Amino acid sequence: MLYWMWTMAKSSQETMMKDEIKVLIILEQHAKDSIDEIAKKCGFSRQKVWKIIKRLEEQKIIWGYTAVTDETAQNLKHFILLVKRSNAPFTQDIQKEVIFRKLDDYPPGLVRVENIYHTHGISDWVFTFYAPDILSAKKFAEKTFNKFSKYIQEYSILETLVPIRKQGLKNPQIEKLIEYI
């Protein structure tokens, strides 16, 4: 009897996880859809989808909802800053600075930080950000380098020419890609 209850509980957990993944996949592509529309796409009841979304929000699996925008409409360009760390260990203050402050004010008003990733590989940090031009992007990189010079060995700036996908969605202006490829 205990074995049956254990396999039932395990099977129930697996089903719940599969249902959560199904809802997450739909949300990634259709976050602005109503719960009724998401439920229809998943084949679930409205109540089930609502409960799954609330549980995912409480568990911090869903961090928020966002619109995927064309930065050129805001006269911004997209950049990627690849940073290779030195061997100097971080102090606690530097750890807090990197984790909690997002570095948005280096230099103030010139850039809008999108993402910061701690990575394993050729680069140790990857920043993605928006700036009006390459000069502003370089100023941001230099300010970041100066602020953390003890901890940075080298860095490179990449400018995005055209996004093929953003947040899993294909660029609706895909025909523009032909001139870049």
MIFIVEX-909239 format. One line per 5 residues: number of its first residue (from 1); their letters; for each residue x, y, z of N, C-alpha, C, O, CB. Coordinates in steps of 0.05 Angstrom, whole numbers. Each point is the difference from the previous one (the first is absolute). Last residue first. Glycine has a CB too. Layout:
BEGIN
NUM) a) X/Y/Z/X/Y/Z/X/Y/Z/X/Y/Z/X/Y/Z | ...
This chain:
BEGIN
181) iyeil) 460/783/-868/11/-27/-1/12/-5/-27/11/-22/-5/-45/6/38 | -12/97/-9/22/-3/20/13/-27/-2/23/-4/10/-47/34/19 | -52/-1/-83/22/18/-6/23/-4/19/22/9/-6/-55/23/-13 | -47/-81/32/13/-9/-24/24/18/-6/21/-10/-9/-65/-7/-9 | -20/32/90/23/-16/6/16/-7/-25/24/-3/2/-48/-16/37
176) keiqp) -63/64/-35/24/18/2/26/-16/4/21/11/-5/-52/25/23 | -56/-78/-18/10/5/-27/24/19/0/16/0/-19/-63/-6/2 | -4/-16/97/20/-19/-7/12/5/-28/23/-7/-5/-46/-25/34 | -38/76/42/11/13/-23/23/-17/-12/21/11/-8/-34/35/27 | -32/-72/61/-21/3/-20/9/14/-26/-14/-1/-20/-19/2/58
171) nklgq) 91/-65/31/-3/28/-7/-22/3/-21/2/-13/-21/47/22/32 | -51/-91/59/13/8/-25/-6/30/-6/-22/9/6/18/-56/-24 | 9/3/118/-18/7/-21/16/8/-25/20/14/2/-55/1/31 | 73/-38/55/-13/-24/-13/-18/6/-23/-10/-18/-13/13/-3/57 | 47/90/3/-17/-14/20/-15/-23/-13/-24/-5/7/20/47/20
166) kripv) 44/3/-101/2/14/26/-20/-14/18/-23/-3/-6/37/48/-14 | 40/-61/-83/-20/-8/21/6/17/24/22/6/7/-26/-53/-25 | 48/73/-57/-15/-21/-14/-22/-10/18/-22/-5/-8/63/-9/-18 | 10/113/24/-6/-24/16/-16/-20/-17/-20/8/-13/20/20/55 | 77/45/-73/-29/-5/-1/-6/-25/16/14/-20/-4/-18/43/-42
161) lteli) 88/22/56/-9/12/-25/-30/-2/-4/-14/19/-5/58/-29/-15 | 20/15/111/-20/-16/-14/-8/14/-26/-9/23/2/-7/-44/42 | 112/29/8/-25/15/-6/-18/-19/-15/8/-13/-20/16/58/18 | 61/-57/77/-12/-8/-25/-25/17/-4/-14/5/19/32/-53/-14 | 80/50/57/-27/10/-5/-9/-10/-27/14/1/-20/-6/41/47
156) syeqi) 68/-74/54/-7/5/-28/-28/10/-2/-18/-8/15/51/-28/-31 | 55/22/95/-28/1/-8/-2/5/-30/18/11/-12/-32/5/58 | 86/-49/45/-4/12/-27/-30/0/-6/-16/-14/14/61/-1/-30 | -9/-1/105/24/-5/-16/-3/14/-27/18/13/-10/-9/-57/34 | -56/63/77/-4/-5/-29/26/-2/-14/18/17/2/-61/8/0
151) yksfk) 31/-4/92/-13/-25/-4/-4/-8/-29/-9/-22/-6/-14/30/49 | 61/76/-10/15/-21/15/-10/-28/-7/14/-20/2/-6/53/35 | -53/45/-70/25/-6/-14/16/-22/13/14/-16/-13/-13/63/-2 | -94/-2/24/7/-27/8/27/-9/-11/4/-24/-4/-53/13/7 | 13/99/-19/-12/-6/26/10/-27/11/4/-3/24/-45/30/-37
146) nftke) 66/0/-75/13/16/20/-10/-6/29/15/-1/19/-10/37/-54 | -48/-79/-39/28/-9/3/14/16/22/14/-12/17/-13/-2/-65 | -87/42/25/-1/-26/14/28/-10/5/6/-10/22/-51/0/-44 | 39/87/-29/-8/6/28/-1/-26/16/9/-1/23/-35/41/-38 | 42/-49/-77/23/12/13/-6/6/30/16/-5/17/-2/25/-61
141) afkka) -85/-52/-11/21/-21/4/24/11/15/10/-13/18/-25/-9/-60 | -52/84/17/-11/-19/20/21/-21/7/5/-6/23/-52/14/-39 | 66/50/-55/2/14/26/-9/-18/23/12/-1/22/-19/45/-46 | -4/-76/-64/28/-1/9/4/15/26/16/-10/17/-2/8/-65 | -99/5/10/6/-28/8/29/-2/10/5/-13/20/-39/-4/-54
136) slidp) 7/99/-4/-13/-4/27/6/-28/10/4/-4/24/-40/37/-36 | 64/-16/-75/15/16/19/-10/-2/28/15/-3/19/-5/35/-56 | -56/-74/-35/23/-15/8/17/16/20/13/-11/17/-13/-12/-61 | -104/46/42/21/-3/-21/24/-14/12/1/-6/24/-17/48/-47 | -68/-29/72/-6/15/-25/20/-5/-22/-7/3/-24/-16/31/52
131) ayftf) 2/-111/45/13/27/1/-7/14/-26/-6/-14/-20/44/-2/50 | -59/-81/35/-8/18/-22/15/27/4/2/9/23/-47/-32/-28 | 70/-86/37/-10/27/7/-7/15/-26/8/-7/-22/19/7/65 | 15/-97/10/-13/10/-24/-14/26/8/-11/3/22/4/-50/-41 | 94/-17/58/-20/21/4/-14/5/-27/14/1/-20/13/21/58
126) vwdsi) 36/-102/12/-12/9/-25/-21/21/8/-19/-6/15/28/-38/-40 | 83/-11/72/-24/17/2/-9/6/-28/16/4/-18/-2/16/63 | 58/-75/-39/-11/-6/27/-25/15/6/-17/-9/15/63/0/0 | 4/-32/-111/-7/24/16/-12/-9/27/-12/-21/2/4/48/-44 | 37/-95/-14/19/21/-8/-4/25/16/19/13/8/-18/-33/-54
121) ghthy) -46/-55/96/10/-3/-28/20/22/-6/15/7/18/-58/-27/-32 | -44/15/82/23/-17/0/9/-3/-29/-16/-8/-17/1/-17/60 | -45/107/12/1/-23/-18/26/-16/4/18/9/15/-45/17/-48 | -50/53/70/26/-11/8/2/-26/-15/-17/-18/2/16/40/45 | -60/67/-74/3/-28/4/28/-6/11/20/12/-9/-53/-22/-28
116) inevr) -45/93/18/27/-5/10/1/-30/6/-16/-10/16/23/57/3 | -75/27/-80/6/-25/14/29/0/9/18/13/-12/-51/-38/-16 | -9/107/-4/-21/-20/-5/5/-25/17/-18/-8/16/12/26/-63 | 34/93/52/9/-28/3/-24/-19/-3/-20/4/13/59/10/17 | -20/86/-68/-20/-15/15/8/-29/0/-1/-13/-20/-36/46/7
111) vlgpp) 92/70/-1/-7/-28/-7/-23/-10/16/-6/11/22/54/-19/-34 | -17/99/20/10/-7/-27/-8/-28/-9/-3/-5/-24/40/35/32 | -55/15/81/-16/9/-23/9/-8/-27/-15/4/-20/4/33/48 | 83/-41/50/-29/6/3/-13/9/-26/10/17/-14/-1/-6/61 | 76/-77/-51/-5/27/10/-30/6/0/-15/-12/-16/60/26/-2
106) yddlk) -39/-75/61/28/4/-11/-1/1/-30/-2/-21/-12/21/-3/51 | -94/5/26/8/28/0/29/4/-8/13/20/8/-47/-12/27 | -13/-95/-27/-15/18/-19/10/28/-1/-5/14/-20/-34/-42/30 | 63/-61/38/19/17/-14/-14/20/-19/13/9/-19/20/-46/23 | -67/-33/62/-5/-2/-29/18/18/-16/-2/0/-24/-45/-12/34
101) rfive) 36/-11/90/-2/27/-10/-5/1/-30/-8/21/-10/37/-7/46 | -15/-96/22/-24/15/8/-4/27/-14/-22/10/-1/26/-32/44 | 71/-43/-60/-25/-15/2/-25/18/4/-20/-4/-13/46/-34/31 | 64/74/-22/-6/-14/-25/-28/-12/1/-15/2/-19/64/-11/12 | -16/50/86/-2/20/-22/-9/-13/-26/-18/10/-13/54/17/35
96) kqidq) -15/-83/52/-26/14/3/-5/20/-22/-22/2/-10/25/-9/60 | 81/-35/-48/-21/-20/-6/-28/13/2/-16/-4/-18/46/-32/36 | 43/88/9/-1/-2/-29/-21/-21/-8/-15/5/-20/63/8/16 | -32/-3/95/-12/25/-10/-2/-2/-31/-21/9/-11/40/17/50 | 26/-96/7/-29/-1/4/-14/25/-11/-22/-2/-12/29/-26/52
91) tfpan) 83/2/-88/-7/6/28/-30/-3/2/-14/-1/-20/54/33/26 | 19/-87/-80/-19/22/6/-1/4/30/1/-19/16/-28/9/-57 | 116/-30/-9/-26/-7/11/-17/24/6/10/21/8/11/-62/11 | 55/29/-98/-5/13/26/-27/-8/11/-20/3/-14/49/36/0 | 11/-63/-74/-1/-20/22/-5/12/28/-2/-14/19/34/-13/-46
86) srkvl) -74/69/-66/28/-6/10/-3/-21/22/-22/-9/6/39/56/-18 | -92/-37/-69/9/7/27/30/-5/4/11/-17/-13/-57/8/30 | -16/33/-106/17/-21/11/12/10/26/13/20/1/-1/-38/-47 | -102/46/-20/21/7/20/14/-25/10/-13/-19/7/-13/60/7 | -44/6/-95/11/-25/9/24/7/18/18/15/-8/-33/-40/-33
81) lifhk) -77/76/1/26/4/12/9/-26/11/-12/-11/19/2/60/-9 | -65/-10/-86/7/-22/18/29/6/9/17/5/-16/-48/-39/-7 | -59/94/-23/28/-7/2/3/-23/20/-16/-5/17/30/52/-27 | -91/15/-55/5/-21/20/29/-8/-1/12/-3/-21/-59/-13/16 | -8/113/-16/13/-23/-12/6/-19/22/3/7/24/17/21/-61
76) lnqat) -95/58/23/20/-14/15/12/-23/-17/-14/-11/-17/-9/24/60 | -56/52/-56/26/10/-8/23/-12/17/19/14/8/-41/29/-22 | -71/-70/13/8/18/22/27/13/-5/12/11/18/-39/-40/14 | -10/-34/-92/-22/19/3/6/20/22/-13/21/1/-19/-56/-18 | 90/-38/2/4/22/-19/-22/20/1/4/23/-7/21/-55/-23
71) edtva) -27/-50/81/15/22/12/5/23/-19/4/23/9/17/-56/21 | -101/-40/-23/21/7/-19/14/25/10/-11/21/1/-15/-41/-40 | -25/-56/103/-2/24/-16/23/3/-20/20/-14/2/-44/35/37 | -36/-89/33/23/-1/-18/-2/23/-19/-19/1/-16/24/-52/20 | -46/42/99/-6/2/-29/26/-2/-15/21/10/9/-61/19/0
66) tygwi) 14/-74/90/13/22/-14/-10/0/-29/-9/-20/-11/49/18/41 | -49/-42/80/-11/0/-27/11/24/-14/3/22/12/-45/-46/2 | 80/-40/74/-15/24/-9/-10/-4/-28/5/-20/-13/22/49/44 | 17/-97/22/11/24/12/-16/25/-7/1/19/15/44/-40/-17 | -61/-91/12/-7/23/-17/9/25/14/-9/6/22/-31/-30/-42
61) ikqee) 61/-45/67/7/-12/-25/-8/19/-22/14/2/-21/-20/-49/39 | -7/54/80/20/17/-14/10/-13/-26/22/6/-9/-9/15/53 | -84/-49/21/26/-14/1/22/15/-15/23/-9/-2/-48/-34/5 | -64/77/-2/8/-2/28/28/-14/2/15/7/18/-63/-9/-4 | 8/7/-99/8/27/9/10/-1/29/21/12/6/-55/9/-37
56) lrkii) -1/-100/-6/26/7/-13/10/27/8/24/5/3/-38/-34/-41 | -72/2/68/21/-16/13/27/6/-12/20/2/15/-54/-38/-6 | -40/77/-49/4/11/28/22/-15/14/17/12/13/-65/2/-11 | 21/-47/-86/14/26/-3/6/12/28/22/9/4/-45/-1/-49 | -29/-87/42/28/-5/-9/16/26/-1/22/1/9/-38/-42/-35
51) kwvkq) -76/47/44/14/-11/23/29/-5/-7/18/5/16/-60/-26/0 | -15/50/-86/4/22/20/16/-11/24/18/14/9/-62/7/-24 | 19/-83/-50/21/18/-10/5/22/20/24/6/5/-37/-16/-53 | -57/-49/67/25/-14/1/23/18/-8/21/1/13/-45/-45/-22 | -64/77/1/8/-2/28/28/-13/3/16/8/15/-65/-10/-2
46) rsfgc) 7/4/-99/9/27/8/11/-1/28/21/12/6/-55/9/-36 | 38/-112/-23/-21/18/9/13/27/8/24/1/5/-52/-40/11 | 76/-20/-93/-5/-1/29/-24/18/6/-9/16/-16/57/-26/27 | 5/-2/-95/-19/-22/4/-8/-4/29/-8/-22/8/26/1/-49 | 43/88/-4/11/-23/15/-19/-23/2/9/-23/5/17/56/22
41) kkaie) -52/48/-70/24/-10/-14/12/-24/14/12/-17/-14/-3/64/-2 | -83/-4/57/-8/-13/-25/24/-11/-15/-1/-23/-10/-38/54/7 | 56/19/80/-13/-25/7/-8/-15/-25/3/-25/-2/-20/45/46 | 49/67/-54/22/-18/7/-11/-28/6/11/-20/-8/16/59/26 | -90/29/-33/14/-7/-25/23/-19/5/4/-19/-15/-17/64/-4
36) disdk) -34/-12/94/-18/-17/-16/14/-8/-26/-2/-24/-8/-38/48/27 | 83/38/36/2/-27/12/-18/-19/-16/7/-23/-3/2/42/49 | 27/63/-101/-16/-3/24/4/-29/10/9/-17/-14/-43/52/-1 | 112/14/-42/-26/-14/-3/-14/-2/27/12/0/21/7/-26/-60 | 71/61/24/-22/20/3/-28/-13/-4/-20/13/3/51/22/-19
31) ahqel) 54/-84/7/-4/10/28/-23/19/3/-12/2/22/60/-7/-16 | -8/-65/-76/-26/15/0/-6/11/27/-22/-4/11/6/-26/-47 | 97/-21/15/-8/9/-27/-24/19/0/-3/16/-18/22/-59/0 | 14/3/99/24/12/-13/-7/12/-27/12/19/-9/17/-52/33 | -95/-16/24/4/27/11/24/14/-14/0/24/-5/-19/-39/49
26) iilvk) 0/-76/-64/-20/17/-12/4/29/10/-2/19/-16/-31/-57/14 | 89/-27/39/6/3/-29/-20/19/-13/7/16/-17/12/-63/16 | -33/24/92/23/18/-4/6/4/-30/6/23/-8/12/-39/52 | -85/-46/-20/-9/28/4/23/19/-4/-4/21/-12/-30/-37/45 | 55/-75/-38/-18/7/-22/-10/29/2/0/15/-19/-14/-63/16
21) iedkm) 65/12/74/17/5/-24/-17/8/-24/7/18/-15/27/-51/32 | -80/6/61/14/25/4/17/8/-24/0/23/-8/0/-32/58 | -40/-76/-50/-20/21/-4/12/28/4/-6/18/-15/-29/-50/31 | 90/-42/1/-6/1/-29/-20/22/-5/2/15/-20/8/-64/15 | 7/30/95/24/13/-13/-5/3/-30/7/21/-11/23/-41/47
16) mteqs) -95/-28/13/-1/28/7/23/15/-13/-3/23/-10/-19/-34/54 | 22/-81/-54/-22/12/-16/-2/30/6/-3/16/-19/-22/-60/20 | 85/-6/50/10/1/-27/-21/14/-18/7/16/-17/20/-58/24 | -51/24/82/20/22/-1/11/3/-29/3/23/-9/10/-32/57 | -72/-63/-31/-14/26/2/19/24/-2/-7/20/-12/-27/-44/41
11) skamt) 70/-63/-26/-13/4/-26/-15/27/0/0/14/-20/-5/-64/14 | 44/23/87/21/6/-20/-12/6/-27/7/19/-13/25/-48/38 | -90/-1/43/10/27/6/21/9/-20/0/23/-9/-9/-31/58 | -23/-79/-56/-21/18/-7/9/29/5/-4/17/-16/-31/-52/28 | 92/-35/14/0/3/-29/-22/19/-9/3/15/-20/15/-61/15
6) wmwyl) -15/28/97/25/13/-8/1/4/-31/6/22/-9/18/-42/49 | -95/-30/-2/-3/29/7/25/16/-9/-3/22/-9/-26/-35/48 | 30/-80/-51/-20/11/-18/-3/30/6/-2/16/-19/-22/-60/16 | 79/-5/60/13/2/-26/-20/14/-19/9/17/-16/19/-59/24 | -59/20/77/17/23/1/14/4/-27/3/23/-9/4/-30/57
1) m) -60/-70/-38/-17/24/0/17/25/0/-5/19/-15/-31/-44/39
